[in-house]
């Protein structure tokens, strides 16, 4: 049946107002810090941005009341895309007004890298004031679990079906509800997120190597798999194996499906041990560490202990799409670089803070390839694609296959667009992957200057869009450019 499908604009605008209010309130923390450490430029920027953003968002929330109009999946996709766009624009003003970003496009790039947990930069990080670093860490933390999941968890009074929003923003092929109400599921996710954040902060403080500011920034950078660092030298600045292990462990914990923690807490550890995605993910990390360690020992001549330390931290950083660099001066052999590029394509687990394709999708593709081999030998056989003991539906398998091909298509098209800069292939390809996977670290020219400031302003804008596309897993953005999405007949 054909019927009117006008968008529920009032509900959409009200959620946008909520997002602006949350961002404005979040700016108060770096504002107070800027005043405390006497950073006048940043203090002035936050003094302007925080009140205006919060008040404007609050006015929208108060003006537009709850509506009983049904909130459908179409609104869910649109509101997610708009909220990430609005967050990136609103979060850019402190960088621009403070004068640390040369142009507003640089500020957009910086803000987008923050909220999408990509962690890269286009400004001189060595001279960035600490309050702006803190703001970027906070934007990492907000974006790690998803800004809108945060809204769903604390503002169920919106009167909107949060499942549609979470489905559009969820980083994985399926979103498993842990409770009957989506708002309750979101609260459980954020409670776990809060707990990990507090625990890592305490452990980093116990290292004796980090002041409170460093511990806070590194905690929010690793829990969100954003990879933000305080010092340009990288994690090697702290010269602490303990710090590296703590950060690595929490990067892994944050890149695991958060639903598994709910099962663990509620006395169902069997789900954790039976999860095939988790087992495969840990095996991938272990194999990559062994191969990179062997390469550093036999190619670069490093001592086995040093090679293992370098390999473990960097492999975990890449596999979790965090993008940390332990030592910016190390030159990785080609074998290690290829392994790390493969890790960037794979990414972490579904329903985690990690980015890229996700391990579960890779597993399904491998099973499809294996089924194709079996069908060649036994054409009449019926071979189901299973995850554990459960057979996957045809629609889910088709969706995963479509996603992977679309991901590769977006990757290659974006690489062609970035090639217009005239850089070498290594820089072009790895930069594309760094943005799309939300890792923020690339080889080639970017590895020597540790930022992306040399790209043309328009390409920086495209890179910003690519970060959002990667964070929202392609279709949430791509679907907006289809004629059927905007058609009134459904």
C-alpha positions as CSV (number, residue, x, y, z in Angstrom):
1,X,0.0,0.0,0.0
2,X,1.2,3.5,-0.8
3,X,0.9,6.2,1.8
4,X,2.4,9.5,2.8
5,X,5.8,9.2,4.3
6,X,6.5,12.7,5.3
7,X,9.5,13.0,7.7
8,X,8.9,13.8,11.3
9,X,11.0,17.0,11.2
10,X,10.0,18.2,14.7
11,X,11.3,15.0,16.3
12,X,14.5,15.2,14.3
13,X,15.1,18.9,15.2
14,X,14.5,18.1,18.9
15,X,17.2,15.4,18.9
16,X,19.5,17.8,17.1
17,X,18.9,20.3,19.9
18,X,19.6,17.6,22.5
19,X,22.9,16.8,20.8
20,X,23.9,20.5,20.8
21,X,23.0,20.8,24.5
22,X,25.2,17.8,25.3
23,X,28.1,19.2,23.3
24,X,27.8,22.6,24.9
25,X,27.8,21.1,28.4
26,X,30.8,19.0,27.5
27,X,32.7,22.1,26.5
28,X,32.5,23.4,30.1
29,X,35.2,20.9,31.2
30,X,37.9,22.1,28.8
31,X,36.7,25.7,29.3
32,X,37.3,25.5,33.1
33,X,40.6,23.7,32.5
34,X,41.7,26.5,30.1
35,X,40.9,29.1,32.7
36,X,42.8,27.1,35.4
37,X,46.0,26.6,33.4
38,X,45.8,30.1,31.9
39,X,45.4,29.4,28.2
40,X,43.8,32.7,27.1
41,X,43.1,31.8,23.5
42,X,41.4,28.5,24.3
43,X,39.6,30.0,27.3
44,X,38.1,32.7,25.1
45,X,37.0,30.2,22.5
46,X,35.3,28.0,25.0
47,X,33.8,31.0,26.8
48,X,32.0,31.9,23.5
49,X,31.2,28.4,22.3
50,X,30.0,26.5,25.4
51,X,27.2,28.9,26.5
52,X,26.0,29.6,22.9
53,X,25.9,25.9,22.0
54,X,24.3,24.7,25.2
55,X,21.7,27.5,25.3
56,X,20.8,27.1,21.7
57,X,20.3,23.4,22.1
58,X,18.3,23.9,25.3
59,X,16.0,26.4,23.5
60,X,15.3,23.8,20.8
61,X,14.5,21.1,23.4
62,X,12.2,23.4,25.3
63,X,10.4,24.9,22.3
64,X,9.7,21.6,20.5
65,X,7.7,19.3,22.8
66,X,7.3,15.6,22.5
67,X,5.3,14.3,19.6
68,X,3.4,11.1,19.2
69,X,4.1,10.8,15.5
70,X,5.7,7.5,14.8
71,X,9.5,7.6,14.4
72,X,10.5,5.3,11.6
73,X,13.7,3.9,10.3
74,X,13.9,6.7,7.7
75,X,14.0,9.3,10.4
76,X,16.6,7.1,12.2
77,X,19.0,7.2,9.3
78,X,18.5,10.9,8.7
79,X,18.9,12.0,12.4
80,X,22.0,9.9,12.8
81,X,23.7,11.5,9.8
82,X,22.6,15.0,10.8
83,X,23.7,14.6,14.4
84,X,27.2,13.5,13.4
85,X,27.4,16.4,11.0
86,X,26.1,18.9,13.5
87,X,28.4,17.5,16.2
88,X,31.4,17.9,13.9
89,X,30.5,21.5,13.0
90,X,29.7,22.6,16.5
91,X,32.9,20.9,17.9
92,X,35.0,22.7,15.3
93,X,34.5,26.3,16.6
94,X,36.8,26.1,19.6
95,X,39.7,25.0,17.3
96,X,38.9,27.9,14.9
97,X,38.1,30.7,17.4
98,X,41.2,29.9,19.4
99,X,43.4,30.4,16.3
100,X,45.0,26.9,16.4
101,X,43.3,25.8,13.2
102,X,44.4,27.8,10.2
103,X,41.1,27.6,8.4
104,X,37.6,26.5,9.4
105,X,38.0,23.4,7.2
106,X,41.0,22.5,9.3
107,X,38.8,22.9,12.4
108,X,36.1,20.7,10.8
109,X,38.7,18.1,10.1
110,X,40.0,18.2,13.7
111,X,36.5,18.0,15.2
112,X,35.4,15.2,12.9
113,X,38.5,13.3,13.7
114,X,37.6,13.7,17.4
115,X,34.0,12.6,17.3
116,X,34.6,9.7,14.9
117,X,37.5,8.5,17.0
118,X,39.8,8.7,14.0
119,X,42.4,10.6,16.1
120,X,44.3,12.2,13.3
121,X,45.2,15.9,13.1
122,X,45.7,18.6,10.5
123,X,47.2,21.2,12.9
124,X,50.5,21.3,14.7
125,X,50.0,19.1,17.7
126,X,53.2,20.2,19.3
127,X,51.8,23.7,19.9
128,X,48.2,22.8,20.6
129,X,47.0,24.1,24.0
130,X,46.2,21.4,26.5
131,X,42.5,22.4,26.9
132,X,42.0,21.8,23.1
133,X,43.7,18.4,23.5
134,X,41.3,17.7,26.4
135,X,38.3,18.8,24.2
136,X,39.4,16.3,21.5
137,X,39.7,13.6,24.1
138,X,36.2,14.3,25.3
139,X,34.9,14.3,21.8
140,X,36.6,10.9,21.4
141,X,34.9,9.6,24.5
142,X,31.5,10.8,23.4
143,X,31.8,9.4,19.9
144,X,33.3,6.1,20.9
145,X,30.1,4.5,22.1
146,X,28.0,6.8,19.8
147,X,26.6,10.2,20.7
148,X,23.0,9.0,20.0
149,X,23.3,5.9,22.1
150,X,24.2,8.3,24.8
151,X,21.1,10.3,24.1
152,X,19.0,7.1,24.2
153,X,20.4,6.1,27.5
154,X,19.9,9.3,29.4
155,X,16.9,10.8,27.6
156,X,14.3,8.1,27.1
157,X,11.7,10.8,27.5
158,X,12.3,11.8,23.9
159,X,9.3,9.5,23.2
160,X,11.1,8.1,20.1
161,X,11.8,4.4,19.2
162,X,15.5,4.3,20.0
163,X,16.0,1.0,18.2
164,X,15.9,2.8,14.8
165,X,18.5,5.3,15.9
166,X,20.8,2.7,17.4
167,X,20.4,0.5,14.4
168,X,21.6,3.3,12.1
169,X,24.5,4.2,14.3
170,X,25.5,0.7,15.6
171,X,29.0,-0.4,14.5
172,X,28.3,-3.9,13.4
173,X,26.1,-6.1,11.1
174,X,23.5,-6.7,13.9
175,X,22.4,-4.9,17.0
176,X,21.5,-7.3,19.8
177,X,19.2,-5.9,22.4
178,X,20.2,-7.0,25.9
179,X,16.8,-5.9,27.4
180,X,13.3,-5.3,26.2
181,X,13.7,-1.5,26.1
182,X,16.3,0.0,23.8
183,X,17.0,2.7,26.4
184,X,17.8,0.1,29.0
185,X,20.2,-1.6,26.7
186,X,21.9,1.7,26.0
187,X,22.2,2.4,29.7
188,X,23.9,-1.0,30.2
189,X,26.3,-0.3,27.4
190,X,27.3,3.1,28.9
191,X,27.5,1.7,32.4
192,X,30.1,-0.7,31.1
193,X,31.8,2.1,29.2
194,X,31.9,4.3,32.3
195,X,33.4,1.4,34.4
196,X,36.2,0.7,31.9
197,X,37.0,4.4,31.7
198,X,37.2,4.8,35.5
199,X,39.3,1.6,35.9
200,X,41.8,2.5,33.2
201,X,42.2,6.0,34.6
202,X,43.0,4.6,38.0
203,X,45.5,2.0,36.6
204,X,47.3,4.7,34.6
205,X,47.5,7.0,37.6
206,X,49.1,4.1,39.6
207,X,51.9,3.9,37.0
208,X,53.6,7.0,38.5
209,X,54.5,8.0,35.0
210,X,51.4,10.1,34.2
211,X,50.0,13.3,35.7
212,X,46.2,13.5,36.0
213,X,45.8,15.3,32.6
214,X,47.8,12.7,30.7
215,X,46.0,9.8,32.4
216,X,42.6,11.3,31.5
217,X,43.5,12.0,27.9
218,X,45.1,8.6,27.3
219,X,42.1,6.9,29.0
220,X,39.6,8.6,26.8
221,X,41.8,8.0,23.8
222,X,42.1,4.3,24.3
223,X,38.6,3.4,25.6
224,X,37.1,5.1,22.6
225,X,39.8,3.5,20.3
226,X,40.6,7.1,19.2
227,X,44.3,6.9,19.8
228,X,44.8,10.5,21.0
229,X,48.2,11.2,22.6
230,X,49.4,14.1,24.7
231,X,53.0,14.1,23.5
232,X,54.1,14.1,19.8
233,X,56.7,11.5,20.6
234,X,54.0,9.0,21.2
235,X,53.6,6.5,24.0
236,X,57.4,6.0,24.2
237,X,57.4,9.4,26.0
238,X,56.4,7.6,29.2
239,X,59.1,4.8,28.8
240,X,56.9,2.4,30.7
241,X,56.0,-1.2,29.8
242,X,53.3,-1.1,32.5
243,X,51.6,1.9,30.7
244,X,51.8,0.2,27.3
245,X,50.2,-3.0,28.7
246,X,47.4,-1.1,30.4
247,X,46.6,0.9,27.3
248,X,46.8,-2.2,25.1
249,X,44.5,-4.3,27.3
250,X,41.8,-1.6,27.4
251,X,42.1,-1.1,23.6
252,X,41.3,-4.8,23.2
253,X,38.5,-4.7,25.8
254,X,36.9,-1.7,24.0
255,X,37.1,-3.5,20.6
256,X,35.2,-6.5,21.9
257,X,31.4,-6.8,21.5
258,X,30.0,-5.0,24.5
259,X,27.0,-7.3,24.6
260,X,29.4,-10.0,25.8
261,X,30.2,-8.0,29.0
262,X,26.5,-7.9,29.8
263,X,26.3,-11.7,29.6
264,X,29.4,-11.9,31.7
265,X,28.0,-9.6,34.4
266,X,24.6,-11.4,34.5
267,X,26.2,-14.8,35.2
268,X,26.3,-16.1,31.6
269,X,30.1,-16.5,30.9
270,X,29.4,-19.3,28.5
271,X,28.4,-16.7,25.8
272,X,31.8,-15.1,26.2
273,X,33.7,-18.3,25.7
274,X,31.5,-19.6,22.9
275,X,31.7,-16.4,20.8
276,X,33.4,-17.3,17.6
277,X,34.1,-13.7,16.7
278,X,36.0,-13.1,19.9
279,X,38.1,-16.3,19.5
280,X,39.0,-15.4,15.9
281,X,39.8,-11.8,16.8
282,X,42.2,-12.8,19.5
283,X,43.8,-15.4,17.2
284,X,44.3,-12.7,14.5
285,X,46.1,-10.5,17.1
286,X,48.3,-13.3,18.3
287,X,49.3,-14.4,14.8
288,X,50.0,-10.8,13.7
289,X,52.2,-10.2,16.8
290,X,54.2,-13.4,16.2
291,X,54.8,-12.5,12.5
292,X,55.7,-8.9,13.2
293,X,58.0,-9.9,16.0
294,X,59.8,-12.4,13.8
295,X,60.1,-9.8,11.0
296,X,61.7,-7.2,13.4
297,X,64.1,-9.8,14.7
298,X,65.3,-11.3,11.4
299,X,65.0,-8.2,9.1
300,X,65.8,-5.3,11.4
301,X,67.9,-7.2,13.9
302,X,66.1,-6.2,17.0
303,X,66.4,-8.1,20.2
304,X,63.5,-10.6,20.7
305,X,62.2,-8.8,23.8
306,X,62.3,-5.4,22.2
307,X,60.7,-6.8,19.0
308,X,57.9,-8.4,21.0
309,X,57.2,-5.1,22.9
310,X,57.1,-3.1,19.7
311,X,55.0,-5.6,17.8
312,X,52.4,-6.2,20.5
313,X,51.6,-2.6,21.1
314,X,51.5,-1.6,17.4
315,X,49.5,-4.7,16.3
316,X,47.0,-4.1,19.1
317,X,46.8,-0.4,18.1
318,X,46.1,-1.4,14.4
319,X,43.8,-4.3,15.1
320,X,41.6,-2.2,17.4
321,X,41.7,0.7,15.0
322,X,43.0,2.9,17.8
323,X,45.9,4.3,15.9
324,X,48.5,4.7,18.6
325,X,52.1,4.9,17.7
326,X,54.5,3.8,20.4
327,X,57.7,5.1,18.7
328,X,57.4,7.5,15.8
329,X,61.0,6.9,14.8
330,X,60.8,3.2,14.1
331,X,60.8,2.1,10.5
332,X,58.7,-1.0,10.0
333,X,59.7,-3.7,7.5
334,X,57.4,-4.2,4.5
335,X,56.1,-7.5,6.0
336,X,54.9,-5.7,9.1
337,X,53.3,-2.9,7.0
338,X,51.3,-5.4,5.0
339,X,50.1,-7.2,8.1
340,X,49.1,-3.9,9.7
341,X,47.2,-2.8,6.5
342,X,45.4,-6.1,6.6
343,X,44.5,-5.5,10.3
344,X,43.1,-2.0,9.3
345,X,40.8,-3.7,6.8
346,X,39.6,-6.2,9.4
347,X,39.1,-4.0,12.4
348,X,37.6,-5.0,15.7
349,X,34.4,-6.8,16.8
350,X,30.8,-5.8,16.1
351,X,29.0,-3.6,18.7
352,X,32.3,-2.2,19.9
353,X,34.1,1.1,19.7
354,X,36.4,-0.2,17.0
355,X,36.0,0.6,13.3
356,X,36.5,-0.9,9.8
357,X,34.8,-4.0,8.3
358,X,34.6,-6.0,11.6
359,X,35.8,-9.5,12.3
360,X,32.3,-11.1,12.1
361,X,31.9,-10.0,8.5
362,X,35.3,-11.4,7.6
363,X,34.3,-14.7,9.2
364,X,31.2,-14.9,7.1
365,X,33.1,-14.1,3.9
366,X,35.6,-16.9,4.7
367,X,32.7,-19.3,5.3
368,X,31.1,-18.2,2.0
369,X,34.4,-18.9,0.2
370,X,34.6,-22.3,1.8
371,X,31.0,-23.1,0.9
372,X,31.8,-22.2,-2.7
373,X,34.6,-24.7,-2.7
374,X,32.3,-27.4,-1.2
375,X,29.6,-26.7,-3.8
376,X,32.2,-27.1,-6.6
377,X,32.9,-30.6,-5.4
378,X,29.3,-31.5,-4.4
379,X,27.0,-29.3,-6.5
380,X,23.8,-30.7,-5.0
381,X,24.9,-30.3,-1.3
382,X,23.2,-27.9,1.0
383,X,25.8,-26.1,3.0
384,X,24.5,-23.5,5.5
385,X,26.6,-20.5,6.7
386,X,26.8,-20.8,10.5
387,X,28.2,-18.7,13.2
388,X,28.7,-21.1,16.1
389,X,25.7,-23.4,16.2
390,X,23.3,-20.9,14.5
391,X,22.6,-20.8,10.8
392,X,22.6,-17.3,9.3
393,X,19.6,-16.1,7.3
394,X,20.1,-15.4,3.6
395,X,19.2,-11.7,4.1
396,X,21.9,-11.3,6.7
397,X,24.6,-13.0,4.7
398,X,23.5,-11.0,1.6
399,X,23.7,-7.8,3.7
400,X,27.2,-8.6,4.9
401,X,28.4,-9.4,1.4
402,X,26.9,-6.2,0.1
403,X,28.6,-4.2,2.9
404,X,32.1,-5.6,2.1
405,X,31.8,-5.0,-1.6
406,X,30.5,-1.5,-0.9
407,X,33.3,-0.8,1.6
408,X,35.9,-1.9,-1.0
409,X,34.1,0.2,-3.7
410,X,34.1,3.3,-1.5
411,X,37.8,2.7,-0.6
412,X,39.0,2.5,-4.2
413,X,36.8,5.5,-5.4
414,X,38.2,7.5,-2.4
415,X,41.7,6.5,-3.3
416,X,41.2,7.8,-6.8
417,X,39.9,11.1,-5.5
418,X,42.9,11.5,-3.1
419,X,45.3,10.7,-5.9
420,X,44.4,14.1,-7.3
421,X,46.8,15.5,-4.7
422,X,49.7,13.9,-6.7
423,X,51.2,12.0,-3.7
424,X,52.7,8.5,-3.9
425,X,50.5,5.4,-3.9
426,X,51.5,4.3,-0.4
427,X,50.4,7.7,1.1
428,X,47.2,7.8,-1.0
429,X,46.1,4.2,-0.2
430,X,46.9,4.1,3.5
431,X,45.4,7.6,4.1
432,X,42.2,6.5,2.5
433,X,42.2,3.4,4.7
434,X,43.1,5.4,7.8
435,X,40.0,7.6,7.3
436,X,37.6,4.9,6.3
437,X,38.6,2.6,9.2
438,X,38.7,5.5,11.7
439,X,42.3,4.6,12.6
440,X,43.9,7.9,11.7
441,X,47.4,6.5,11.0
442,X,48.9,6.0,7.6
443,X,52.3,5.2,6.0
444,X,54.2,7.2,3.5
445,X,54.4,11.0,3.8
446,X,51.9,11.2,6.7
447,X,54.1,9.0,8.9
448,X,57.0,11.5,8.8
449,X,55.0,14.6,9.8
450,X,52.4,12.9,11.9
451,X,49.4,14.8,10.5
452,X,47.4,15.5,7.3
453,X,47.9,19.2,7.0
454,X,49.5,19.0,3.6
455,X,46.2,17.9,1.9
456,X,44.3,20.4,-0.2
457,X,41.4,22.1,1.8
458,X,38.8,20.4,-0.4
459,X,40.4,17.0,0.1
460,X,40.4,17.6,3.9
461,X,36.7,18.2,3.6
462,X,36.4,14.9,1.7
463,X,38.5,13.1,4.3
464,X,36.2,14.5,7.0
465,X,33.2,13.0,5.2
466,X,35.1,9.8,4.8
467,X,35.6,9.6,8.6
468,X,31.8,9.9,9.2
469,X,31.0,7.4,6.4
470,X,33.4,4.9,8.0
471,X,32.1,5.6,11.5
472,X,28.5,5.1,10.5
473,X,29.3,2.0,8.4
474,X,28.6,3.4,4.9
475,X,24.9,2.8,4.3
476,X,23.6,5.3,6.9
477,X,25.2,8.0,4.7
478,X,25.0,6.5,1.3
479,X,21.2,5.8,1.6
480,X,20.6,9.5,1.9
481,X,21.8,10.0,-1.7
482,X,19.2,7.6,-3.1
483,X,15.9,8.8,-4.7
484,X,13.8,6.2,-2.9
485,X,14.9,7.5,0.5
486,X,13.3,10.9,-0.2
487,X,10.3,9.7,-2.1
488,X,7.0,10.1,-0.3
489,X,5.6,6.8,-1.6
490,X,6.8,3.9,0.5
